[in-house]
Amino acid sequence: MPVRAQDLDRWWTEVRYARFRAAFQALKQATSSWSDRRLHRQCECVAEAHIGFWVPSLSTVERFGDSSPDVQKTLRGKPRSLSCLLLAANDLFPEFEPVNALAHEFSASFTLASAPAGPTAHTSRRIYTREALDDILAVIGTRTANKVDLPEFPPFNRRYPSTNTKRLVINGREVLIKDESELPTGTHKARRAWEKIVSYRALIKARLAQDGQLWLPGYSIISSGSDAIALQYFLRQFNLPDARVLMDEARAKEDVIGKLEQLGAQVFPVDLEENELASEDVLRLTRNPDGIDATSWDITTADRNTYYDWLAYEILNLAPKHIFVPVGTGELFSNLAFVIHRHLCERAWDERLSAPIQQINIYGATTENPNSKMVMLYAKWRPVLRRLRETLDDFKRAGSLGEASGVFAIDDELAERALLSIHRQALPADTRAMHSGIRSDVSGIAGLALYLRMAEAIPRDDTVVVVNTGSLDLSPT
């Protein structure tokens, strides 16, 4: 059995962390031939040899040996990377007593499990029989040509609309909450994940039409948690290859990592702020050369792949004049904007739309603060969001979106105030009888936070819809 993150976290007390940090910095100063790169390579060897450890990035190794005030919490709360660094430092410098003593305490506390050898660790592909692929096709089902009486989501309880809308009274004014926390895994990302499952249909049919070994590639994805957990949940439900997840080592939460690993995903920590990555980097860093990158890189990706088109129509059919949504990658916002633009400016028709959509304002709530509690909304590199801001101006000039539309930064205090507003007791009595309380966190309810800031400027008779994108369900499965 690999060492568990929660056990490592308990072992790394503040005292032990301070001991190791001081010893590490002393070792670095005392070693004339010190090489951060060499130590980083040794960390890779430790992680490859033992299950349960994460390799800290080269920049993190450098910061850990730095005594300047702004890096004093480096690796705090990251017990897997911290443990990996301790063992690597002891391997290279076994004679340095302060590090050796701590490493000896660690070894006495844990039995380290060896990682399995073999090529399977370096490929995500999975081998199938023809019967197994036929079964997967049958369970995924067929497309329904976007007919409201034949919805396709959620896959095991298909209905339209897929989630409920709950009336919330704030400061004497009714706000409609589109509650995506009702979906599998607790967030709207379940909708995106389902589309990635459906994408396997064409691949499976192509494999079945060919001779030779029947295999399917696996997905790799950059995620802070919601995307990857939803994707891995459905991959397991449909017996498809497990996902490989690239996470920011500085912000990844241990409970999220634990959930991903419990579901069967492989997690790869990197410093995502060091460089802006491309699709080929994601596949390389997740050791998935013949895999598929599920990360969104372009503003049209969500619309082209219909990640949130059903959700967009569920929202628009509430006849809102103002829609507030959280913005992390920007996919939900862009999918909504493109659906509206297509109907108004390209004369598109879809039977799922049953309400007027002229001059709707869409407000996106995000954060630019790397230390924000809204961890699901922050990333240094956000190519979709960057392009979204440019496209918004085009859509407003074309008249498809209201002039007040835009993406706005909010602070944690406002998000926390919004979270307090959605407690069960804030729902009207008739709503409490119909629905469960609204589950969210400061990221998922960021749209409501932005509404609180802008409420005074919105006419009281206008319909306001706030999308609660939910919060991750981290309960054991």
C-alpha positions in Angstrom: 0.0 0.0 0.0 1.3 3.5 -0.8 1.7 6.0 1.9 -1.5 8.1 2.3 -1.5 11.8 1.9 -3.4 12.3 5.2 -0.9 10.3 7.1 2.0 12.3 5.6 0.2 15.5 6.4 -0.1 14.5 10.1 3.5 13.5 10.2 4.7 16.9 8.8 4.0 19.0 11.8 5.1 22.6 11.9 8.1 21.6 14.0 9.3 19.0 11.5 8.7 21.4 8.6 10.7 24.1 10.3 13.5 21.6 11.1 13.7 20.4 7.5 13.6 23.9 6.0 16.4 25.1 8.2 18.4 21.9 7.6 17.9 22.1 3.9 19.0 25.8 3.7 22.0 25.0 5.9 22.9 22.1 3.6 22.7 24.2 0.5 24.9 26.9 2.0 27.5 24.4 3.2 27.7 22.5 -0.1 30.1 24.2 -2.7 29.0 21.8 -5.5 25.2 22.2 -4.8 22.9 21.7 -7.8 19.2 22.2 -7.6 18.8 20.4 -10.9 20.7 17.3 -9.6 18.4 17.2 -6.5 15.3 17.6 -8.7 16.5 14.6 -10.8 16.9 12.6 -7.6 13.3 13.6 -6.6 12.2 12.0 -9.9 14.0 8.8 -9.0 12.4 8.7 -5.6 8.9 9.2 -7.0 9.5 6.6 -9.7 10.7 4.1 -7.1 8.0 4.6 -4.5 4.2 5.0 -4.8 2.6 8.1 -3.2 5.2 10.8 -3.7 5.1 13.9 -5.9 8.1 15.4 -7.6 8.4 19.1 -6.7 9.3 21.3 -9.7 12.8 22.6 -10.2 11.6 26.1 -9.3 10.1 24.8 -6.1 13.3 23.1 -5.1 15.1 26.4 -5.7 12.6 28.4 -3.6 12.7 25.8 -0.8 16.4 26.6 -0.4 15.8 30.3 -0.4 15.6 32.1 2.9 13.9 35.3 1.6 10.6 36.2 3.4 8.3 35.9 0.4 9.0 32.1 0.0 8.8 31.0 3.6 5.7 28.8 3.1 7.1 26.9 0.1 5.8 23.3 0.1 3.8 23.8 3.4 0.7 21.7 3.1 2.3 19.6 0.3 3.3 16.5 2.2 3.9 14.3 -0.8 6.4 16.7 -2.4 7.9 17.5 0.9 8.5 13.9 1.7 10.0 13.3 -1.8 12.4 16.1 -1.3 13.5 14.9 2.1 14.3 11.4 0.8 16.1 12.8 -2.2 18.2 15.1 -0.1 19.1 12.3 2.2 20.0 10.0 -0.8 22.5 12.6 -2.1 23.8 13.8 1.2 23.6 10.9 3.7 26.4 12.4 5.9 24.5 15.6 6.7 23.2 14.8 10.1 20.2 17.2 10.4 18.6 15.9 7.2 19.7 12.3 7.9 18.0 12.3 11.3 14.7 13.6 10.0 14.8 11.0 7.1 15.5 8.3 9.7 12.4 9.4 11.6 10.4 9.3 8.4 11.5 5.9 7.4 10.7 4.6 10.9 7.1 5.9 10.5 6.3 4.6 7.1 6.7 1.5 5.0 7.4 2.6 1.5 5.7 0.7 -1.3 7.6 0.2 -4.6 6.1 1.4 -7.8 5.2 -1.3 -10.3 7.6 -1.7 -13.2 6.5 -2.1 -16.8 5.4 -0.1 -19.8 1.9 0.4 -18.6 3.1 3.4 -16.5 4.0 5.2 -19.6 0.9 4.9 -21.7 -2.8 5.6 -21.1 -4.0 3.2 -23.7 -6.3 0.4 -22.7 -6.9 -2.9 -24.7 -10.4 -4.1 -25.3 -12.3 -7.0 -26.8 -14.9 -6.3 -29.6 -17.6 -7.3 -27.2 -16.4 -4.8 -24.6 -16.4 -2.0 -27.1 -19.8 -2.9 -28.3 -21.1 -2.7 -24.8 -19.5 0.7 -24.2 -21.2 2.0 -27.4 -24.6 0.6 -26.3 -24.3 2.3 -22.9 -23.2 5.7 -24.2 -26.2 5.6 -26.6 -26.9 7.8 -29.6 -27.3 11.5 -30.1 -30.9 12.8 -29.9 -30.7 15.7 -32.5 -31.2 18.2 -29.7 -34.8 17.4 -29.1 -36.3 18.6 -25.8 -38.4 15.4 -25.4 -35.3 13.3 -25.9 -32.6 14.8 -23.6 -29.3 13.1 -23.3 -28.0 14.3 -19.9 -27.4 13.2 -17.2 -26.7 9.9 -18.8 -28.3 7.7 -16.2 -31.3 10.0 -15.5 -31.9 12.0 -18.7 -34.1 15.1 -18.2 -34.6 18.6 -19.5 -33.9 20.8 -17.7 -31.1 18.8 -16.1 -31.0 20.9 -12.9 -33.4 23.0 -10.9 -33.7 26.7 -10.7 -34.2 28.0 -7.1 -35.6 31.3 -6.1 -33.5 33.2 -3.6 -34.6 36.5 -2.0 -31.8 38.9 -1.4 -32.4 42.4 0.1 -36.1 42.0 -0.8 -35.4 41.1 -4.4 -35.8 37.7 -6.1 -32.8 36.2 -7.8 -33.1 32.9 -9.8 -30.3 30.4 -8.9 -29.5 27.9 -11.6 -28.2 25.2 -9.3 -25.6 23.0 -11.0 -24.5 21.4 -7.7 -27.2 18.8 -8.3 -25.2 17.1 -11.0 -22.8 14.1 -10.5 -19.6 15.1 -8.7 -21.3 18.4 -7.6 -20.4 20.8 -10.4 -21.4 22.0 -13.9 -18.2 20.3 -15.2 -20.2 17.0 -15.4 -21.8 18.4 -18.6 -18.4 18.9 -20.2 -17.2 15.5 -19.0 -20.2 13.9 -20.6 -19.3 15.4 -24.0 -15.8 13.9 -23.7 -17.4 10.5 -23.1 -19.6 10.9 -26.2 -16.5 11.8 -28.2 -15.3 8.2 -27.7 -18.2 7.0 -29.9 -16.5 7.9 -33.2 -13.2 6.6 -32.0 -14.7 3.2 -31.0 -16.5 2.8 -34.3 -13.2 3.5 -36.1 -11.4 1.0 -34.1 -14.1 -1.7 -34.7 -13.8 -1.1 -38.4 -10.1 -1.9 -38.4 -8.2 -5.2 -38.0 -5.6 -5.7 -35.3 -5.4 -4.9 -31.6 -8.4 -2.9 -30.2 -7.2 -0.1 -28.0 -8.4 3.3 -26.9 -6.3 6.3 -25.9 -6.8 8.1 -22.6 -7.3 11.8 -21.9 -4.8 14.2 -20.4 -6.1 17.5 -18.9 -4.9 20.5 -17.0 -7.3 20.9 -14.0 -7.6 22.4 -10.6 -10.0 19.6 -9.7 -13.6 20.0 -10.9 -12.9 19.2 -14.6 -10.7 16.2 -13.9 -12.9 14.7 -11.2 -16.0 14.9 -13.4 -14.1 13.4 -16.3 -12.6 10.6 -14.3 -16.0 9.8 -12.7 -17.6 9.2 -16.1 -14.6 7.4 -17.5 -15.0 4.9 -14.8 -18.7 4.6 -15.3 -18.2 3.7 -18.9 -15.1 1.5 -18.6 -12.9 3.9 -20.5 -9.2 4.6 -20.0 -8.3 6.6 -16.8 -7.4 10.2 -17.1 -4.0 11.8 -16.5 -4.3 15.1 -14.7 -1.8 18.0 -14.7 -2.2 20.1 -11.6 -0.4 23.1 -10.2 1.7 21.8 -7.4 1.4 25.1 -5.5 -2.4 25.1 -5.4 -3.5 21.5 -5.7 -5.4 20.5 -2.6 -4.7 17.1 -1.0 -8.4 16.2 -0.7 -8.9 16.8 -4.4 -5.8 14.8 -5.3 -7.0 12.0 -3.0 -10.4 12.0 -4.7 -8.8 11.8 -8.2 -6.6 8.9 -7.2 -9.5 7.1 -5.5 -11.4 7.3 -8.8 -8.4 5.9 -10.6 -6.8 9.0 -12.3 -3.1 9.6 -12.3 -2.0 13.0 -11.1 1.1 14.9 -12.2 2.2 18.0 -10.3 4.0 20.8 -12.1 4.7 24.5 -11.7 2.0 25.8 -14.0 3.1 29.4 -13.5 6.6 28.8 -14.8 5.7 28.6 -18.5 2.6 28.8 -20.7 2.0 25.3 -21.9 0.7 23.9 -25.2 -1.3 20.8 -25.9 1.9 18.8 -26.7 3.4 19.8 -23.4 0.3 18.4 -21.5 0.7 15.0 -23.2 4.4 15.0 -22.6 4.2 16.0 -18.9 1.5 13.4 -18.3 3.5 10.7 -20.1 0.7 10.2 -22.6 2.3 10.3 -26.1 -0.6 8.5 -27.8 -3.3 10.2 -25.7 -5.8 13.0 -26.2 -5.5 16.4 -24.6 -8.9 17.4 -23.1 -7.7 20.9 -22.1 -9.4 23.8 -23.8 -7.1 26.2 -25.6 -9.5 28.2 -27.9 -12.5 30.3 -27.3 -14.6 28.3 -29.8 -13.8 24.9 -28.2 -16.7 24.9 -25.7 -19.2 26.0 -28.4 -17.8 23.7 -31.1 -17.9 20.7 -28.8 -21.2 21.7 -27.3 -19.9 21.4 -23.7 -22.6 23.6 -22.2 -25.2 24.1 -25.0 -28.0 22.4 -23.1 -27.2 24.4 -20.0 -27.2 27.6 -22.1 -30.7 26.9 -23.3 -31.9 26.0 -19.8 -30.6 29.4 -18.6 -32.0 31.4 -21.6 -35.4 29.8 -21.2 -35.7 31.6 -17.9 -36.0 34.8 -19.9 -33.2 36.7 -18.1 -32.0 40.1 -18.8 -28.9 39.6 -16.7 -26.9 36.4 -16.3 -24.1 36.1 -13.7 -21.6 33.2 -14.0 -18.2 32.3 -12.5 -15.3 32.4 -14.9 -12.4 30.1 -14.6 -11.4 28.8 -18.0 -14.2 30.9 -19.5 -15.9 28.0 -21.3 -19.4 28.4 -19.9 -19.4 32.2 -20.5 -18.2 31.7 -24.1 -20.6 28.9 -24.8 -23.5 31.1 -23.6 -22.3 34.1 -25.6 -21.8 32.1 -28.8 -25.3 30.5 -28.5 -26.9 34.0 -28.2 -24.8 35.5 -31.0 -25.6 32.6 -33.3 -29.4 33.0 -32.8 -29.5 36.8 -33.1 -26.8 37.4 -35.8 -26.7 34.2 -37.8 -30.4 33.3 -37.7 -29.8 29.9 -36.1 -32.8 27.9 -35.0 -33.0 25.4 -32.2 -36.2 23.9 -30.7 -34.6 24.0 -27.2 -34.9 27.8 -27.1 -38.3 29.0 -26.0 -37.8 32.6 -24.7 -36.7 36.0 -26.2 -32.9 36.6 -25.9 -32.5 40.2 -27.1 -30.1 42.5 -25.2 -29.0 40.0 -22.5 -26.1 41.1 -20.3 -23.7 38.3 -19.3 -21.4 39.1 -16.3 -18.4 36.9 -15.6 -16.9 36.8 -12.1 -13.3 35.9 -11.8 -10.1 36.6 -9.8 -6.7 37.8 -10.8 -5.3 37.1 -7.3 -2.9 34.1 -7.2 -3.6 33.8 -3.4 -7.4 33.9 -3.7 -9.6 31.3 -2.0 -11.4 31.0 -5.3 -8.9 28.5 -6.4 -11.1 27.1 -9.2 -11.2 30.5 -10.9 -7.5 31.4 -11.0 -4.7 30.4 -13.4 -1.9 32.5 -14.6 -2.3 31.3 -18.2 -5.9 31.4 -19.5 -5.9 31.5 -23.3 -9.7 31.1 -23.6 -10.3 34.0 -21.2 -7.9 36.2 -23.0 -9.6 35.7 -26.3 -13.0 35.9 -24.7 -12.5 39.5 -23.6 -11.7 40.5 -27.2 -14.7 38.6 -28.7 -17.0 40.3 -26.2 -16.4 43.6 -27.7 -17.2 42.2 -31.2 -20.5 40.7 -29.9 -21.5 43.9 -28.2 -20.9 45.9 -31.4 -23.0 43.4 -33.3 -25.8 43.9 -30.8 -26.0 40.3 -29.7 -25.0 41.0 -26.1 -25.9 43.9 -23.8 -23.5 46.7 -23.3 -23.0 45.9 -19.7 -21.6 42.4 -20.5 -18.0 41.7 -19.4 -15.7 39.8 -17.2 -15.0 41.4 -13.8 -12.6 40.6 -10.9 -14.0 40.2 -7.4 -12.4 39.7 -4.1 -12.6 36.9 -1.6 -14.6 38.9 1.0 -17.4 39.5 -1.5 -17.5 35.8 -2.5 -17.7 34.7 1.2 -20.6 37.1 1.7 -22.4 35.5 -1.3 -21.8 32.1 0.1 -23.6 33.1 3.3 -26.6 34.3 1.2 -27.3 30.8 -0.1 -27.8 29.0 3.2 -30.9 26.9 3.2 -32.8 29.3 5.5 -32.5 32.0 2.8 -34.8 30.1 0.5 -38.5 31.0 0.6 -40.7 28.4 2.4 -42.3 27.0 -0.8 -38.8 26.6 -2.4 -37.5 24.8 0.7 -40.3 22.3 0.4 -39.4 21.6 -3.3 -35.6 21.6 -3.3 -32.6 20.7 -1.2 -30.3 23.5 -0.1 -27.8 25.0 -2.5 -24.3 23.5 -2.3 -21.4 25.7 -3.3 -18.1 27.3 -2.4 -16.5 30.7 -3.0 -15.6 29.7 -6.6 -19.0 28.3 -7.6 -21.0 31.1 -6.1 -18.8 33.9 -7.5 -21.5 35.0 -9.9 -23.7 35.8 -7.0 -20.9 37.8 -5.4 -20.6 39.9 -8.6 -24.4 40.4 -8.6 -24.2 41.7 -5.0 -21.7 44.3 -6.2 -23.8 45.4 -9.2 -27.4 45.0 -7.9 -28.1 48.7 -7.4 -27.4 49.4 -11.1 -29.9 46.7 -12.3 -33.6 47.7 -12.8 -35.7 45.9 -10.2 -38.2 44.5 -12.7 -35.4 42.8 -14.8 -35.0 39.0 -14.4 -31.7 38.0 -12.9 -30.2 34.5 -13.2 -27.1 33.5 -11.3 -25.4 30.3 -12.2 -24.1 28.3 -9.2 -21.5 26.1 -10.8 -21.5 24.1 -7.5 -18.7 22.6 -5.4 -16.9 19.3 -5.6 -18.4 16.3 -3.9 -15.4 14.8 -2.2 -17.3 12.2 -0.2 -16.0 8.6 -0.5 -17.4 6.6 -3.4 
